[in-house]
Amino acid sequence: MVFVCYPKCTTCQKAKKWLQANGIEFEERHIKEDNPTVDEIRAWHKQSGLPLRKLFNTSGMLYRDLQLKDRLPEMTEEEQYNLLASDGMLVKRPILVGDQFVLVGFNEPQWKEALEVK
């Protein structure tokens, strides 16, 4: 399992502590230093079952600076994949990538279910 995060993000810190407290092994990946590729973003999007816009970090400064709220609806899916792959700070985090799932953002009940934690 790969835990894609930004170490300074409080939600990522909370999710990491939760994983550790539940004895779940994972490989940590720093999203800013090891930015996801277009192919990874595409695969994560498909596997997550979420609308593509849910993969964007809408509360981030870069999202606001680029005025993506107004621009995204007019962009093609491929343009959005390329944009997400251009800078890890545009990607919502944390992302937990397992064999059978991709979880975007930390939602404890959803993570419990996916990881079969009691």
C-alpha positions, 0 to 999 in steps of 0.5 A: 500500500502506498500512502501519498501525502504532504508531511506538513499537512495536518490531515495527512499527519492524522491519517498517518497516525491512524494507519500506524495505530491500526498496525497497517503497513504502508510505503510513504510517498511525499507528493511534492518531492515525488509528484504523481505522473499523468498515468498514475493520476489517470489510474487513481481517478478510475480506481477511486470512482470519484469525479475528477474534480475531487482529486483537486486540492481545492483549499490549496493556494495554488488552486486559488492562484490558478483560478481553477474553480472557474477554469476546470469546467472548461478543461478536458479530462486530459488537460486536468490529468496533465495539470494534476501531474504538473504539481503535487500541491494541486492534488488532494491528499492524503491518497491511500493506494491499495490493490483494490482501492484508491482513497482520496482524502482522509475519511475515517469510516471509509478507510476503516471499511476499505481496510477492514479495520474494526 
